[in-house]
Amino acid sequence: MAFIHSHLSRLRFSLRRDVVDHRDILLLSFFNRGVCHFLMNVYSDDRYSAVKFMLDQIIDIPNLLYMGEDFNIRDTEWDPSVSSHSAAGQALMDLADSLGLVRSLPELPVPTHYSDTDGHANSVIDLIFLGMSCAQVLYRIEPDLRQPSDHAPLLVNLSISPENIHFSKKVLKCDSDEENDFLSSVTLGLHCKGTSRVTLSHH
């Protein structure tokens, strides 16, 4: 599930099942300066199905800025409590590399998954990979915000410069004949509807 703020609606976010069609992969596209960019959330089960799917399909996603979520892979590369580098971990790194992504680092390295089962240690299985243009961006792990989930949220800020978001709107020039005509029309319309004590002013 993805939530897009209404302020970003002009970037035309879309769910892209036409590019990747898998139950555990959510791919979003948006347009900026006429260029299509992508963001991808991935849930990989204990068989690493989503990772294997993308490797087997040789998925090509140009301008992918972000890939993240629960990969269910424990590896010494990102979890200091693990002593070995796994085949699944290498497959994930190969996938990221094929998509032009690098693994982002947390501001404070703490576990992302918290186990309630005796004998099962907390672990790092939630990760973020970013495009080269934002490779130096760090993300935050927020364990205090995880309840009732056993996964801590990961928060990352990907900046889009204000000058890169082109908004256009039509306005009436202040004190122009067009503005006066518009205000007169609105006042007359409200008056005809029986509205009283309505005053429209302009400066």
N, C-alpha and C positions, 0 to 999 in steps of 0.2 A: 504494500500500500504506500502511496506517495501523496504528500500534501504540497501543493504549489500555491504560494502566496499570490493573491489577486494582483499585487503590484507588478508581478512578473508576467501577467497574462499576454502582454504584447510580444513576448518572446515565443509565443505559440508552442507551448509544451504539448507533446503528444506521446502516447504509449505506442511503442513500435514493435508489435508482434510480427510485422512483415520482415524485420531484420533478424530477430531472435525469438523463436516461439518455443518456450519451455516453461513449465509450470513454476519453476523455482527461480526464474530470472525475470526481472522487471527492468526494461530498457526504456528510457525516456529520451526524447530529442527536443531541442529548442533551437531557434534561429537567432543569430546575432550578426548583423551586417551582411545578411544574405548567406551566411555560412551555417550549416547544420552541425550542431554539437550534441554529444550524447553523455548521459549519466546512467549508470547501471548498478542495480542492487542484485546481489546473488545470495541465495541460500543453498549451500551444498550439504547434502545429507551425509550420513556416516559412510556411504559408498562413493562419495565425491561425484555424484551423478552430474551436477551442473557443470563442474570443471571438466569432466570427461566429455560431456556433450559438446562444449565449445571447442575443445581441442580436436575432437573427432570431426566436427563440422567445418573446421578451419574458418571460424567466424572472423570476418573483417569489419571492424567498426571504426571508420576514420573519425578523427577529432573526438575520441572518447576522453573525457576529462576526469571521470571518477568511476571506480568500481569498488564496492565495499559490501560488508555485511558479515554473516556467520558462515565461515567456510568449513568449520568442523575439522580442521587440520591442526594437529599439534606438531610443532617443529622447533628445533633449536634456533632457527633463523629469527623467530619472533617470540619464543617462549623460553626464558632462561631456566625454567624448571625441567625442560626436556633436554636429553643428552645427545640426541641424534637427529640427523637430517633425513627426513622420510621421502619415499618416492612420491607420495601425494603432495608433500610440500614442494618438491621439485617441479611437479606437474603444474601446480598453481603458479610458481615463479615463471615457468615457461609460458603459461597462458598470459600472464601479465606482460611479459616481454613481447609476445607476439601482438599484443594490443597497444604497444607503445606506452606502457605504464610502468611506474616504479612504486615500490612499497613505501608508503608514508610512515613517518615515525610519530609516536605519541609524545605529547609534552611531558607526561609523567607515566612511565611504563608500569602499569598495574594490571592485574587480571581483568579479562573482559567477561569471563563466564564463572559464575559462583555456584558451586555444587552444594546441595543439601544432603547428599549421600555420604554416609560415613566411609572414610577410606578413599574418597575421591577428592583430589586436590583441585583448587581453583586453577583456571588455565586461561591461555590467550588463544582464542579461536576466531575472534572477530577482528577483521583487518580492513584497512583502506589502502587502495592503490590509486595514484594520481598520474595525470598526464605530465609530460616533461615541462610544460609551461608553468605548472604549479607544484613541481616536484619538491620544493623546499618547504612547503606548507606543512605545519604540524597539526595533529588533531588531538582532541581531548577525550579522555575516557572518564565517564561520570558514574562511578559505582553508586553514589548516593541517590541517583535518579532511576535506579533499575527496578524498584519494587512496582508490581509483584513479579516482574520477570527475573529470570536467573542470568540474564545478559545485561551488561552495563551499556548504556547508549554511547555511541561514538559521535562526537561533534566536530565538524570541520567547516571552516569558512573559505569559500572559493570566491574571490573578489571579481566582480565585473566592473570595470571602470565606468563611471557615469557617462563619459563621452562616448562609450560604446553602446549605450542603450538610447536609440533615437526615438523619442516620442514627439509626435506632432499633434497639434490641436488648433482648431479654428477659434479665434477670439474676435470680439467686437472692439474696435478701437475706442478708448475712453473719450467721452464727450463728442463722439461722432454722430452724424445723422442716423446711421444704422443702429447705434446703441439707443438713442432716444426713441426711434420707431419701435424697437424691440420692447423697451420698458413700457411704452404706451400700450402696446398690444397685450402684454401680460397683465397690466393693470386693468384694462378693459375686460379681458377674459375673466379675471377674478371677480370683478364687479358684477358681471353678468351671471355668475354662479351664486350671487348673494353673499359673498364674503365681505365683511365690514372691517374698517379700520386697518386696511392694508396700505402700507406706504413703502414704495420702492424708491431708493435713492442711489445716486452714483456720485462719485467724487472725481 
